[in-house]
């Protein structure tokens, strides 16, 4: 079961030793958490393996038009990735083909050549239009059936009972990010009170040790997190020679002079 925002808040608060408001206000902790969560979710969206990609519903372009405002009909649309068009059917199933994306200035040339192409443009991320080289009534059969694959908005939880959109074993990256970012704030707030509360000096030293510990644990979690973002999803096949040898034989104990013939 995915962890909720409230559960992660509680974990962070307890891990920091339940600091009082003069050391770390709840709103400060919440702001730190959301900044770190936004960063991690943006990493997911921009992953090399395109983990966060959504396919739009099929849409049409009318006879006298070659444009469509994508952001007007798709609430969470942010970044267009690629488009497809439906050409014909095989054994009753739709067949979709990649719609080449070209620079907007090249659409006229593609139109003269009778070739299908498209461009994406807009003044900002809240207004993105797709423009095709052919109008709706000039499209390939069956006419003007399109769909777009896109990167959605970052799915930040809207309530404390909402779940965080990361796998349970990786959501701890956000927790450790929060702890590592919160402790310097606690130290700074405590340092302002040293004149009147000198015993906080020992507490600051303890927090420094805690910070070093959490930084080490975050570094450990960063290894599987980065692998999850970057590794090939192709059946998780090993890519490096040493990994392949280890997979075939169950371990990596091979003499360095072993070679393979091609």
N, C-alpha and C positions, 0 to 999 in steps of 0.2 A: 504494500500500500504506500502510495506517495506521501511524503511528509508535507504537512500544511505549514503555512506561513507562521501561525501561532506556535506550532511545535518548534520551529527553527528559532523563533524569537526567544522562547523559553530556554532552549539549549544554549544559545549564545549568552543569555543573561546569567544562567547558572555557571557556565564555563568561565565567566569573567568574575565570579565571586559575588554575584548579586550586588553590584555597586550602588551606592546611594545616588540621589539625583545631583548632588553637588560634585560628584565624581564623573558620572555619566548619566545624562538624562535619557529617558526612554525614547524621546524624539530623535536624539542624536544617534542612538543605536539603530532605530528604524531607518534613518537616512543613510547610515553607513551600509546597512544590509541591502537596501534597494539599489544603491550605487554598485555594490559588488554583484548583486544578482543581475542587474542590467548588463554589466560587463560580461559575465559568463554566458548569458543568453545571447548576447550579440556575437560571442565567439561561436556558439552553436549555429547561428544563422549564417555566418560567414565561413563555416567549416569547408575545408577542401572537398569533403565528401557530400556537401549539400544535405546535411541532416534535416534541416528545417525547410522543406519545400512543399508547397500546396498547389494542387491542380484546380483551375477554375472550372466552373460549369461551362458547357458548350454554349457559344453565343454566335450570333449572325451579324453580318454587315449588310445593310439594306442596299437596294439596287443602285441608288444614286450617291452612295457614300463609300468612302474607303478608310474611314476612321471610326474609332470607338473609344470613349473615355472609360478606361478600366477602373479607375478609382471611384467612379460614380456608382458602380454596381458591385464592387468587391470591397467590403468594409475594412478588411485587414491587409489590403494590398500595399506593399512598399516597393519592392525591387523586382522588375520583370527579369526572368531568367531565360526563357525561350518560349516559342509558340509552335503550335501544330495545326494542320488542317486535315479534315476528313476527306479522303479522295473517293474510294469505292469500297464495296463490301465483298468479303470472301467468306463463303459458307455462312452467310447471314451475319457475320461479325464486322463491326466497323474497323477500318484500317486508317491509322493516323500517320501522317508524314511530317517531318520536321520542316518548319517554315523558316527559310534562311533570314537572318537578321542582317541588314545592311545600314550604312549611313543614310540619314534622311535625304541627303542630296542625291543619292544613287537610285531612289525609287523610280524616278522618271525614266531612267535608262532601262531598268528592269521591266517597266511597263511597256516600253517600245519593243523589247525583246519577247514580250508575252510571257514573262517568267514571274512566278510567285515569289514575293519577298515582303518583308515588313521592317518597320522601324518603331522604336519606342522613344517617346520624348515627353517633356513636360516642364513647367516652370519650377516645380518642386516635387517632393515625394508624395504630396497630397493631390497631385494632378498629373496623372500619367496616361498618355494616349498611345494606342497602337494604330499605325497607319500602314496600309497594305498597298502593293504596287497595282493591284487590280481592284475595281469596284465590285460590289456585291453581285451584280448581274453579269459580270465578266469572270467570276470565279469558276474554278474547276468543279466538275460534277461530283457529288451533289453540292449545290451552290452554298458558298459562304459559311461553312461550318468550321468554327475555330475553337481553340482552347489555349489558355496561357498557363504556364508553370511559373510560380512567383515565390519570392521570399516574403513571409508575412510579418506583421508587426511583432515586436518582442512581447511574448505572452506573460506579462507581469501579473501576479495575483492581485485581484481587486479587493479581496476581503481576507481577514486573518484565518478564516476557515478554508480558504482556497489552497489547492496544492501547488507546489512549485514544479514547473515543467522541466525537470531534470531527473534522470534515473536515481533511485534511492541511494545507490552506492557512490554516486558522483555529486549529489547535492551537498555533501560535506565540504566540497571545494568552496561553496558559498559561505558555509559556516566558518571555516578556517580563514577565509578572506576577511570575514567580518571581525573575527577575534583579533587578527593581526592588525587590522585598521583601527579597531576600537581602543586597544591598549595604549597607543601613543596619545589619544585624546584624553584618556583617564590620567595618564602621567602628567600631561600638560595642565589639566584642571587641578590635580593634586598639588602641583608645583606652585600654583598661585596661593595655596593655603599653608605653605611650609612655615611662614613666619609665625602664624598663630597656632599651627598644629605641627610641630617639628617631628612628631612620631610618624608622620606620613612618609618620612624619608625611608624608613625600613620597608614600608608598603610599596613604595616606588621601586625599590631594589627587587622586591619579590615579583612585581609585575614585569620587570625587565627579564627575569628568568623565565616567567610564564610566556612572555612574548617569544623568546628564543625557542622554547619548546613547541609552541604552536606553529612557528615558521618551519621547523623541521617536519612536523606532521603534515603541514600543507604541501611541502615539497614532495612528500611521499604520495599524497593523493594526486598531485599534479601529473605523475607518470601515467596512471591509467586514464586520467581525464584527457590528457593530450593525445594518448593513443586512440581513445574513443573518437576524438574529433578528426584525427588525421588518417587513421588506418583505412585500407581498402575494405569495402563491404563485400568484396567478391569471395564469398564463402570463407572469409578469414584465411585465405591461403597465405602461407609464408612467402615473403618476397626475397629475403636475403639468403645467400647460399648456406650460411651456417644454420639458419632456421630450418631450411629444407632438409639438411642432413640430420638435424636433431629430430625433426618430425618423423623422418623415415625410420629412425633407429631408436627413438625413445630417449636419447640423451645427446649431449654435445661432445662426447669424448672421442674425437677423431684426430689422428695424426695430421699435421699441417700439410704433409706431402700428398694426401689423397686428392686426386683430380678426377674429373669426369670427361668423357669423350663426347664430342658433338658431331 
